[in-house]
């Protein structure tokens, strides 16, 4: 079992930055591919970014490419978010799993955190 806890969310102005963290307990994260997803009010869960077990491969949604960076170490997953826009407002959740492509499908992930709210004001 893996327990995931996100932190780092908050309120930021347009153009600002936030760094989300996802701390794991129970098992080392090196066994899992990991991803970030987000869900805005009234919308479906949306893929943001994913990273391979080794960290050597990353993939991003077109909407965040060039602005967000996913990274990891043995115990944590990170999402550096720059040039934030109001449309980035959502609850951001991290996920882990023995994922086989495509990585943008939530059902591919076995473990989820509770999420952290990110709000970008205009």
KEBAVO-586117 format. One record per atom (N, C-alpha, C): residue number from 1; residue in one letter; x, y, z. Coordinates in steps of 0.001 Angstrom, whole numbers, m for minus. Layout:
<rs>
<r i="NUM" aa="A" east="X" north="Y" up="Z"/>
...
</rs>
This chain:
<rs>
<r i="1" aa="X" east="830" north="m1188" up="0"/>
<r i="1" aa="X" east="0" north="0" up="0"/>
<r i="1" aa="X" east="872" north="1248" up="0"/>
<r i="2" aa="X" east="398" north="2252" up="m675"/>
<r i="2" aa="X" east="1077" north="3543" up="m735"/>
<r i="2" aa="X" east="87" north="4620" up="m332"/>
<r i="3" aa="X" east="508" north="5475" up="578"/>
<r i="3" aa="X" east="m310" north="6626" up="950"/>
<r i="3" aa="X" east="354" north="7878" up="374"/>
<r i="4" aa="X" east="m455" north="8701" up="m274"/>
<r i="4" aa="X" east="48" north="9911" up="m929"/>
<r i="4" aa="X" east="m617" north="11141" up="m320"/>
<r i="5" aa="X" east="177" north="12148" up="m17"/>
<r i="5" aa="X" east="m351" north="13387" up="559"/>
<r i="5" aa="X" east="243" north="14577" up="m199"/>
<r i="6" aa="X" east="m642" north="15377" up="m786"/>
<r i="6" aa="X" east="m203" north="16551" up="m1524"/>
<r i="6" aa="X" east="m106" north="17775" up="m611"/>
<r i="7" aa="X" east="746" north="18703" up="m1005"/>
<r i="7" aa="X" east="856" north="19983" up="m315"/>
<r i="7" aa="X" east="1358" north="21030" up="m1303"/>
<r i="8" aa="X" east="1265" north="22293" up="m907"/>
<r i="8" aa="X" east="1806" north="23361" up="m1728"/>
<r i="8" aa="X" east="782" north="24171" up="m2498"/>
<r i="9" aa="X" east="m475" north="23774" up="m2442"/>
<r i="9" aa="X" east="m1497" north="24541" up="m3130"/>
<r i="9" aa="X" east="m1756" north="25871" up="m2439"/>
<r i="10" aa="X" east="m2553" north="26707" up="m3086"/>
<r i="10" aa="X" east="m2874" north="27997" up="m2500"/>
<r i="10" aa="X" east="m3457" north="28939" up="m3521"/>
<r i="11" aa="X" east="m3508" north="30215" up="m3134"/>
<r i="11" aa="X" east="m4040" north="31272" up="m3990"/>
<r i="11" aa="X" east="m2873" north="32079" up="m4560"/>
<r i="12" aa="X" east="m2876" north="32275" up="m5865"/>
<r i="12" aa="X" east="m1800" north="33006" up="m6523"/>
<r i="12" aa="X" east="m2397" north="33851" up="m7643"/>
<r i="13" aa="X" east="m1741" north="34944" up="m7970"/>
<r i="13" aa="X" east="m2215" north="35797" up="m9061"/>
<r i="13" aa="X" east="m1771" north="35247" up="m10409"/>
<r i="14" aa="X" east="m2467" north="35663" up="m11433"/>
<r i="14" aa="X" east="m2094" north="35284" up="m12803"/>
<r i="14" aa="X" east="m629" north="35628" up="m13061"/>
<r i="15" aa="X" east="83" north="34658" up="m13631"/>
<r i="15" aa="X" east="1503" north="34846" up="m13892"/>
<r i="15" aa="X" east="2405" north="34367" up="m12779"/>
<r i="16" aa="X" east="1832" north="34030" up="m11655"/>
<r i="16" aa="X" east="2607" north="33579" up="m10514"/>
<r i="16" aa="X" east="3014" north="32123" up="m10613"/>
<r i="17" aa="X" east="3672" north="31643" up="m9548"/>
<r i="17" aa="X" east="4185" north="30283" up="m9512"/>
<r i="17" aa="X" east="3810" north="29594" up="m8217"/>
<r i="18" aa="X" east="3696" north="28281" up="m8301"/>
<r i="18" aa="X" east="3513" north="27431" up="m7132"/>
<r i="18" aa="X" east="4280" north="26143" up="m7366"/>
<r i="19" aa="X" east="4693" north="25522" up="m6272"/>
<r i="19" aa="X" east="5327" north="24217" up="m6360"/>
<r i="19" aa="X" east="4543" north="23245" up="m5499"/>
<r i="20" aa="X" east="3967" north="22240" up="m6151"/>
<r i="20" aa="X" east="3230" north="21210" up="m5436"/>
<r i="20" aa="X" east="4164" north="20063" up="m5092"/>
<r i="21" aa="X" east="3915" north="19452" up="m3941"/>
<r i="21" aa="X" east="4661" north="18277" up="m3523"/>
<r i="21" aa="X" east="3684" north="17156" up="m3211"/>
<r i="22" aa="X" east="4151" north="15951" up="m3392"/>
<r i="22" aa="X" east="3365" north="14765" up="m3083"/>
<r i="22" aa="X" east="4286" north="13824" up="m2309"/>
<r i="23" aa="X" east="4001" north="13665" up="m1024"/>
<r i="23" aa="X" east="4821" north="12820" up="m173"/>
<r i="23" aa="X" east="4208" north="11440" up="m69"/>
<r i="24" aa="X" east="5062" north="10442" up="m111"/>
<r i="24" aa="X" east="4591" north="9064" up="m75"/>
<r i="24" aa="X" east="5040" north="8371" up="1200"/>
<r i="25" aa="X" east="4207" north="7475" up="1658"/>
<r i="25" aa="X" east="4574" north="6611" up="2770"/>
<r i="25" aa="X" east="4051" north="5220" up="2483"/>
<r i="26" aa="X" east="4640" north="4250" up="3100"/>
<r i="26" aa="X" east="4199" north="2888" up="2899"/>
<r i="26" aa="X" east="5149" north="2087" up="2042"/>
<r i="27" aa="X" east="5511" north="2615" up="910"/>
<r i="27" aa="X" east="6474" north="1969" up="17"/>
<r i="27" aa="X" east="7253" north="3047" up="m719"/>
<r i="28" aa="X" east="8432" north="2700" up="m1154"/>
<r i="28" aa="X" east="9219" north="3656" up="m1910"/>
<r i="28" aa="X" east="8570" north="3936" up="m3258"/>
<r i="29" aa="X" east="8630" north="5179" up="m3671"/>
<r i="29" aa="X" east="8002" north="5577" up="m4925"/>
<r i="29" aa="X" east="8736" north="5063" up="m6145"/>
<r i="30" aa="X" east="9951" north="4582" up="m5964"/>
<r i="30" aa="X" east="10735" north="4155" up="m7117"/>
<r i="30" aa="X" east="10111" north="2975" up="m7841"/>
<r i="31" aa="X" east="9142" north="2321" up="m7197"/>
<r i="31" aa="X" east="8475" north="1184" up="m7827"/>
<r i="31" aa="X" east="7380" north="1594" up="m8799"/>
<r i="32" aa="X" east="7037" north="2882" up="m8816"/>
<r i="32" aa="X" east="5850" north="3315" up="m9535"/>
<r i="32" aa="X" east="6122" north="4461" up="m10500"/>
<r i="33" aa="X" east="5404" north="4421" up="m11602"/>
<r i="33" aa="X" east="5262" north="5621" up="m12401"/>
<r i="33" aa="X" east="4279" north="6540" up="m11673"/>
<r i="34" aa="X" east="4392" north="7851" up="m11924"/>
<r i="34" aa="X" east="3555" north="8776" up="m11182"/>
<r i="34" aa="X" east="3028" north="9872" up="m12085"/>
<r i="35" aa="X" east="1920" north="10446" up="m11638"/>
<r i="35" aa="X" east="1315" north="11500" up="m12437"/>
<r i="35" aa="X" east="608" north="12536" up="m11586"/>
<r i="36" aa="X" east="347" north="13653" up="m12216"/>
<r i="36" aa="X" east="m493" north="14703" up="m11630"/>
<r i="36" aa="X" east="m1749" north="14850" up="m12488"/>
<r i="37" aa="X" east="m2872" north="14954" up="m11821"/>
<r i="37" aa="X" east="m4145" north="15212" up="m12465"/>
<r i="37" aa="X" east="m4789" north="16403" up="m11774"/>
<r i="38" aa="X" east="m5767" north="17011" up="m12440"/>
<r i="38" aa="X" east="m6496" north="18109" up="m11812"/>
<r i="38" aa="X" east="m7968" north="18024" up="m12190"/>
<r i="39" aa="X" east="m8783" north="18586" up="m11305"/>
<r i="39" aa="X" east="m10218" north="18604" up="m11554"/>
<r i="39" aa="X" east="m10785" north="19939" up="m11118"/>
<r i="40" aa="X" east="m11323" north="20666" up="m12062"/>
<r i="40" aa="X" east="m11987" north="21922" up="m11778"/>
<r i="40" aa="X" east="m13454" north="21670" up="m11482"/>
<r i="41" aa="X" east="m14090" north="22608" up="m10818"/>
<r i="41" aa="X" east="m15497" north="22459" up="m10466"/>
<r i="41" aa="X" east="m16328" north="22300" up="m11736"/>
<r i="42" aa="X" east="m17157" north="21252" up="m11745"/>
<r i="42" aa="X" east="m18035" north="21022" up="m12875"/>
<r i="42" aa="X" east="m17383" north="20371" up="m14074"/>
<r i="43" aa="X" east="m16114" north="19991" up="m13931"/>
<r i="43" aa="X" east="m15405" north="19378" up="m15060"/>
<r i="43" aa="X" east="m14865" north="18011" up="m14675"/>
<r i="44" aa="X" east="m14522" north="17219" up="m15677"/>
<r i="44" aa="X" east="m13950" north="15909" up="m15437"/>
<r i="44" aa="X" east="m12468" north="16035" up="m15032"/>
<r i="45" aa="X" east="m11991" north="14978" up="m14400"/>
<r i="45" aa="X" east="m10571" north="14933" up="m14036"/>
<r i="45" aa="X" east="m9733" north="14996" up="m15305"/>
<r i="46" aa="X" east="m8657" north="15783" up="m15241"/>
<r i="46" aa="X" east="m7844" north="16056" up="m16423"/>
<r i="46" aa="X" east="m6386" north="15705" up="m16149"/>
<r i="47" aa="X" east="m5762" north="15042" up="m17093"/>
<r i="47" aa="X" east="m4338" north="14721" up="m16998"/>
<r i="47" aa="X" east="m3510" north="15993" up="m17092"/>
<r i="48" aa="X" east="m2470" north="16072" up="m16242"/>
<r i="48" aa="X" east="m1568" north="17224" up="m16270"/>
<r i="48" aa="X" east="m173" north="16803" up="m16724"/>
<r i="49" aa="X" east="414" north="15825" up="m16028"/>
<r i="49" aa="X" east="1777" north="15410" up="m16348"/>
<r i="49" aa="X" east="2038" north="14042" up="m15740"/>
<r i="50" aa="X" east="3009" north="13329" up="m16298"/>
<r i="50" aa="X" east="3399" north="12032" up="m15769"/>
<r i="50" aa="X" east="4906" north="11874" up="m15892"/>
<r i="51" aa="X" east="5448" north="10990" up="m15061"/>
<r i="51" aa="X" east="6883" north="10750" up="m15053"/>
<r i="51" aa="X" east="7132" north="9268" up="m14842"/>
<r i="52" aa="X" east="8133" north="8740" up="m15512"/>
<r i="52" aa="X" east="8436" north="7321" up="m15413"/>
<r i="52" aa="X" east="9070" north="6983" up="m14062"/>
<r i="53" aa="X" east="9211" north="5704" up="m13795"/>
<r i="53" aa="X" east="9779" north="5269" up="m12511"/>
<r i="53" aa="X" east="11183" north="5805" up="m12299"/>
<r i="54" aa="X" east="11962" north="5837" up="m13346"/>
<r i="54" aa="X" east="13334" north="6314" up="m13229"/>
<r i="54" aa="X" east="13432" north="7836" up="m13258"/>
<r i="55" aa="X" east="12371" north="8478" up="m13724"/>
<r i="55" aa="X" east="12400" north="9931" up="m13879"/>
<r i="55" aa="X" east="12977" north="10389" up="m15199"/>
<r i="56" aa="X" east="13338" north="9461" up="m16044"/>
<r i="56" aa="X" east="14001" north="9820" up="m17297"/>
<r i="56" aa="X" east="13025" north="10259" up="m18380"/>
<r i="57" aa="X" east="11758" north="9889" up="m18218"/>
<r i="57" aa="X" east="10757" north="10253" up="m19220"/>
<r i="57" aa="X" east="9610" north="11018" up="m18575"/>
<r i="58" aa="X" east="9219" north="12084" up="m19228"/>
<r i="58" aa="X" east="8088" north="12878" up="m18771"/>
<r i="58" aa="X" east="7164" north="13168" up="m19936"/>
<r i="59" aa="X" east="5910" north="13411" up="m19606"/>
<r i="59" aa="X" east="4927" north="13761" up="m20623"/>
<r i="59" aa="X" east="3976" north="14785" up="m20006"/>
<r i="60" aa="X" east="3526" north="15738" up="m20819"/>
<r i="60" aa="X" east="2683" north="16819" up="m20335"/>
<r i="60" aa="X" east="1454" north="16991" up="m21211"/>
<r i="61" aa="X" east="396" north="17464" up="m20592"/>
<r i="61" aa="X" east="m760" north="17896" up="m21364"/>
<r i="61" aa="X" east="m373" north="19140" up="m22154"/>
<r i="62" aa="X" east="m954" north="19294" up="m23318"/>
<r i="62" aa="X" east="m633" north="20454" up="m24155"/>
<r i="62" aa="X" east="m904" north="21761" up="m23428"/>
<r i="63" aa="X" east="m1914" north="21764" up="m22574"/>
<r i="63" aa="X" east="m2317" north="22997" up="m21896"/>
<r i="63" aa="X" east="m1288" north="23497" up="m20890"/>
<r i="64" aa="X" east="m364" north="22632" up="m20449"/>
<r i="64" aa="X" east="618" north="23039" up="m19444"/>
<r i="64" aa="X" east="2048" north="22948" up="m19954"/>
<r i="65" aa="X" east="2231" north="22432" up="m21147"/>
<r i="65" aa="X" east="3569" north="22235" up="m21690"/>
<r i="65" aa="X" east="4314" north="23565" up="m21771"/>
<r i="66" aa="X" east="5552" north="23560" up="m21272"/>
<r i="66" aa="X" east="6351" north="24776" up="m21268"/>
<r i="66" aa="X" east="6162" north="25635" up="m20036"/>
<r i="67" aa="X" east="5143" north="25352" up="m19243"/>
<r i="67" aa="X" east="4879" north="26120" up="m18018"/>
<r i="67" aa="X" east="5057" north="25275" up="m16754"/>
<r i="68" aa="X" east="4732" north="23993" up="m16828"/>
<r i="68" aa="X" east="4806" north="23093" up="m15680"/>
<r i="68" aa="X" east="5966" north="22122" up="m15865"/>
<r i="69" aa="X" east="6564" north="21715" up="m14743"/>
<r i="69" aa="X" east="7632" north="20726" up="m14757"/>
<r i="69" aa="X" east="7400" north="19695" up="m13671"/>
<r i="70" aa="X" east="7347" north="18435" up="m14064"/>
<r i="70" aa="X" east="7184" north="17341" up="m13110"/>
<r i="70" aa="X" east="8557" north="16757" up="m12815"/>
<r i="71" aa="X" east="8774" north="16403" up="m11540"/>
<r i="71" aa="X" east="10036" north="15793" up="m11135"/>
<r i="71" aa="X" east="9772" north="14900" up="m9939"/>
<r i="72" aa="X" east="10784" north="14117" up="m9572"/>
<r i="72" aa="X" east="10611" north="13179" up="m8471"/>
<r i="72" aa="X" east="11938" north="12835" up="m7834"/>
<r i="73" aa="X" east="11837" north="12376" up="m6592"/>
<r i="73" aa="X" east="12941" north="11690" up="m5959"/>
<r i="73" aa="X" east="12377" north="10418" up="m5337"/>
<r i="74" aa="X" east="13107" north="9737" up="m4485"/>
<r i="74" aa="X" east="12643" north="8438" up="m3994"/>
<r i="74" aa="X" east="11387" north="8523" up="m3149"/>
<r i="75" aa="X" east="11163" north="9676" up="m2520"/>
<r i="75" aa="X" east="10049" north="9760" up="m1580"/>
<r i="75" aa="X" east="9005" north="10795" up="m1947"/>
<r i="76" aa="X" east="9263" north="11585" up="m2969"/>
<r i="76" aa="X" east="8364" north="12690" up="m3279"/>
<r i="76" aa="X" east="8202" north="12893" up="m4788"/>
<r i="77" aa="X" east="7059" north="13420" up="m5112"/>
<r i="77" aa="X" east="6767" north="13855" up="m6472"/>
<r i="77" aa="X" east="6523" north="15357" up="m6414"/>
<r i="78" aa="X" east="6953" north="16076" up="m7457"/>
<r i="78" aa="X" east="6816" north="17520" up="m7464"/>
<r i="78" aa="X" east="6168" north="17994" up="m8761"/>
<r i="79" aa="X" east="5535" north="19158" up="m8678"/>
<r i="79" aa="X" east="5033" north="19823" up="m9868"/>
<r i="79" aa="X" east="5323" north="21311" up="m9715"/>
<r i="80" aa="X" east="6289" north="21802" up="m10470"/>
<r i="80" aa="X" east="6590" north="23219" up="m10501"/>
<r i="80" aa="X" east="5688" north="23871" up="m11534"/>
<r i="81" aa="X" east="4891" north="24841" up="m11096"/>
<r i="81" aa="X" east="3930" north="25482" up="m11974"/>
<r i="81" aa="X" east="4285" north="26956" up="m12112"/>
<r i="82" aa="X" east="4608" north="27374" up="m13304"/>
<r i="82" aa="X" east="4958" north="28762" up="m13590"/>
<r i="82" aa="X" east="3946" north="29369" up="m14556"/>
<r i="83" aa="X" east="3951" north="30677" up="m14633"/>
<r i="83" aa="X" east="3057" north="31403" up="m15555"/>
<r i="83" aa="X" east="1620" north="30922" up="m15413"/>
<r i="84" aa="X" east="1153" north="30851" up="m14196"/>
<r i="84" aa="X" east="m178" north="30309" up="m13925"/>
<r i="84" aa="X" east="m1270" north="31191" up="m14510"/>
<r i="85" aa="X" east="m2337" north="30547" up="m14937"/>
<r i="85" aa="X" east="m3485" north="31206" up="m15558"/>
<r i="85" aa="X" east="m4741" north="30867" up="m14760"/>
<r i="86" aa="X" east="m5773" north="31681" up="m14850"/>
<r i="86" aa="X" east="m7024" north="31358" up="m14137"/>
<r i="86" aa="X" east="m7571" north="29991" up="m14507"/>
<r i="87" aa="X" east="m7375" north="29558" up="m15730"/>
<r i="87" aa="X" east="m7876" north="28248" up="m16143"/>
<r i="87" aa="X" east="m7102" north="27084" up="m15533"/>
<r i="88" aa="X" east="m6023" north="27369" up="m14814"/>
<r i="88" aa="X" east="m5301" north="26331" up="m14078"/>
<r i="88" aa="X" east="m5941" north="26059" up="m12713"/>
<r i="89" aa="X" east="m6917" north="26857" up="m12335"/>
<r i="89" aa="X" east="m7604" north="26672" up="m11051"/>
<r i="89" aa="X" east="m8282" north="25318" up="m11004"/>
<r i="90" aa="X" east="m7943" north="24534" up="m9968"/>
<r i="90" aa="X" east="m8474" north="23167" up="m9839"/>
<r i="90" aa="X" east="m7928" north="22550" up="m8558"/>
<r i="91" aa="X" east="m8466" north="21388" up="m8223"/>
<r i="91" aa="X" east="m7856" north="20537" up="m7206"/>
<r i="91" aa="X" east="m6857" north="19624" up="m7916"/>
<r i="92" aa="X" east="m5620" north="19666" up="m7454"/>
<r i="92" aa="X" east="m4545" north="18875" up="m8066"/>
<r i="92" aa="X" east="m4270" north="17648" up="m7198"/>
<r i="93" aa="X" east="m4232" north="16498" up="m7851"/>
<r i="93" aa="X" east="m3996" north="15236" up="m7150"/>
<r i="93" aa="X" east="m2835" north="14497" up="m7776"/>
<r i="94" aa="X" east="m2047" north="13848" up="m6924"/>
<r i="94" aa="X" east="m980" north="12998" up="m7432"/>
<r i="94" aa="X" east="m1454" north="11547" up="m7424"/>
<r i="95" aa="X" east="m843" north="10754" up="m8273"/>
<r i="95" aa="X" east="m1227" north="9365" up="m8409"/>
<r i="95" aa="X" east="2" north="8522" up="m8696"/>
<r i="96" aa="X" east="m59" north="7259" up="m8288"/>
<r i="96" aa="X" east="1044" north="6333" up="m8496"/>
<r i="96" aa="X" east="506" north="4992" up="m8954"/>
<r i="97" aa="X" east="1304" north="4302" up="m9769"/>
<r i="97" aa="X" east="865" north="2991" up="m10212"/>
<r i="97" aa="X" east="1858" north="2333" up="m11132"/>
<r i="98" aa="X" east="1653" north="1057" up="m11375"/>
<r i="98" aa="X" east="2447" north="324" up="m12364"/>
<r i="98" aa="X" east="1789" north="574" up="m13714"/>
<r i="99" aa="X" east="2003" north="1750" up="m14237"/>
<r i="99" aa="X" east="1227" north="2255" up="m15366"/>
<r i="99" aa="X" east="1781" north="1752" up="m16685"/>
<r i="100" aa="X" east="867" north="1284" up="m17504"/>
<r i="100" aa="X" east="1194" north="989" up="m18893"/>
<r i="100" aa="X" east="490" north="2031" up="m19740"/>
<r i="101" aa="X" east="1175" north="2506" up="m20756"/>
<r i="101" aa="X" east="622" north="3574" up="m21578"/>
<r i="101" aa="X" east="m793" north="3220" up="m22036"/>
<r i="102" aa="X" east="m1675" north="4218" up="m22231"/>
<r i="102" aa="X" east="m1412" north="5648" up="m22119"/>
<r i="102" aa="X" east="m1495" north="6151" up="m20677"/>
<r i="103" aa="X" east="m557" north="7005" up="m20315"/>
<r i="103" aa="X" east="m430" north="7447" up="m18934"/>
<r i="103" aa="X" east="m1443" north="8507" up="m18565"/>
<r i="104" aa="X" east="m2200" north="9032" up="m19527"/>
<r i="104" aa="X" east="m3139" north="10101" up="m19235"/>
<r i="104" aa="X" east="m4504" north="9586" up="m18784"/>
<r i="105" aa="X" east="m4644" north="8276" up="m18657"/>
<r i="105" aa="X" east="m5907" north="7690" up="m18213"/>
<r i="105" aa="X" east="m5871" north="7444" up="m16711"/>
<r i="106" aa="X" east="m6758" north="8063" up="m15931"/>
<r i="106" aa="X" east="m6729" north="7905" up="m14469"/>
<r i="106" aa="X" east="m6827" north="6457" up="m13996"/>
<r i="107" aa="X" east="m7570" north="5626" up="m14709"/>
<r i="107" aa="X" east="m7758" north="4240" up="m14273"/>
<r i="107" aa="X" east="m6458" north="3446" up="m14291"/>
<r i="108" aa="X" east="m5434" north="3958" up="m14946"/>
<r i="108" aa="X" east="m4147" north="3275" up="m14996"/>
<r i="108" aa="X" east="m3395" north="3350" up="m13670"/>
<r i="109" aa="X" east="m3835" north="4249" up="m12782"/>
<r i="109" aa="X" east="m3123" north="4492" up="m11529"/>
<r i="109" aa="X" east="m3833" north="3793" up="m10369"/>
<r i="110" aa="X" east="m3028" north="3264" up="m9445"/>
<r i="110" aa="X" east="m3560" north="2461" up="m8344"/>
<r i="110" aa="X" east="m3764" north="3253" up="m7062"/>
<r i="111" aa="X" east="m2973" north="4305" up="m6854"/>
<r i="111" aa="X" east="m3013" north="5039" up="m5598"/>
<r i="111" aa="X" east="m3165" north="6533" up="m5874"/>
<r i="112" aa="X" east="m3968" north="7178" up="m5031"/>
<r i="112" aa="X" east="m4278" north="8597" up="m5212"/>
<r i="112" aa="X" east="m4180" north="9345" up="m3887"/>
<r i="113" aa="X" east="m3754" north="10589" up="m3973"/>
<r i="113" aa="X" east="m3833" north="11475" up="m2836"/>
<r i="113" aa="X" east="m5186" north="12163" up="m2777"/>
<r i="114" aa="X" east="m5404" north="12943" up="m1718"/>
<r i="114" aa="X" east="m6687" north="13622" up="m1523"/>
<r i="114" aa="X" east="m6799" north="14894" up="m2351"/>
<r i="115" aa="X" east="m5672" north="15448" up="m2735"/>
<r i="115" aa="X" east="m5688" north="16647" up="m3562"/>
<r i="115" aa="X" east="m5389" north="17910" up="m2788"/>
<r i="116" aa="X" east="m4911" north="18915" up="m3506"/>
<r i="116" aa="X" east="m4644" north="20225" up="m2936"/>
<r i="116" aa="X" east="m5198" north="21284" up="m3883"/>
<r i="117" aa="X" east="m5844" north="22292" up="m3320"/>
<r i="117" aa="X" east="m6517" north="23312" up="m4130"/>
<r i="117" aa="X" east="m5518" north="24346" up="m4640"/>
<r i="118" aa="X" east="m5603" north="24611" up="m5919"/>
<r i="118" aa="X" east="m4835" north="25694" up="m6544"/>
<r i="118" aa="X" east="m5838" north="26672" up="m7134"/>
<r i="119" aa="X" east="m5730" north="27926" up="m6724"/>
<r i="119" aa="X" east="m6626" north="28958" up="m7228"/>
<r i="119" aa="X" east="m5789" north="30097" up="m7807"/>
<r i="120" aa="X" east="m6061" north="30426" up="m9064"/>
<r i="120" aa="X" east="m5330" north="31494" up="m9747"/>
<r i="120" aa="X" east="m6299" north="32638" up="m10009"/>
<r i="121" aa="X" east="m6032" north="33773" up="m9422"/>
<r i="121" aa="X" east="m6920" north="34923" up="m9578"/>
<r i="121" aa="X" east="m6526" north="35721" up="m10813"/>
<r i="122" aa="X" east="m7564" north="36316" up="m11434"/>
<r i="122" aa="X" east="m7323" north="37087" up="m12660"/>
<r i="122" aa="X" east="m6677" north="38436" up="m12363"/>
</rs>
